[in-house]
Amino acid sequence: MGEGISADAVIDGKTFTEYALFDVMGRQKRWIRPLLFAAIFSFFSLVAFSRRGTDEQAALLGWVLLAVGLLLPLVYLLSFFLSVRQKSRTMDGTEPAYTLELGEKGLTVRKEEQVLHFSWKELYAAHRLKNSICLYADARHAFLLPQSCGAKTCRAAWDMIVKNLDPEKQRDHHNKRNRKDRAQQ
């Protein structure tokens, strides 16, 4: 019926960074635990500071709790951002990571001799970002179709995804931003 789409996924540092930040901080919401940790330790440090007049080590305990509560989440987030930055620097966008083929039956991923196929029903989700389309095989593994494949290819791929994938599994984050920008003008 419809023609398939085939594209080499040549992923550069900018595309990887956008995906990593979206996946870990946006989709998985891994910023929540460090924030909760900081809030809990800050609360206990306030309790310790409030006992300053009655307990002689309360102020010291308050400062220790506050330092731990703020520094550990900061170290966690900083190490995440630095690892993303380091990984993105190694991705020069010259070699294809794999080849994606989208067709009426689903997604096929080819890398050298390895071939994976996912029917549309098997795919976990699809997210359209500014620089790529993320096709999730499961909750933790995604294949990227970067914009470097060409705007026409990405548009055709997204149209195919919209047509074949369950609407609850699709999220167009890029167009949401565009609609908000247009509404504000």
Secondary structure, 3 states (H helix, E strand, C coil): CCCCEEEEECCEHHHHHHHHHHHHHHHCCCCHHHHHHHHHHHHHHHHHHHCCCCCCCHHHHHHHHHHHHHHHHHHHHHHHHHHHHHHHHHCECCCCCEEEEEECCEEEEEECCEEEEEECCCCCEEEECCCEEEEECCCCCEEEEEHHHCHHHHHHHHHHHHHHCCHHHEEEHHHHHHHHHHHHC
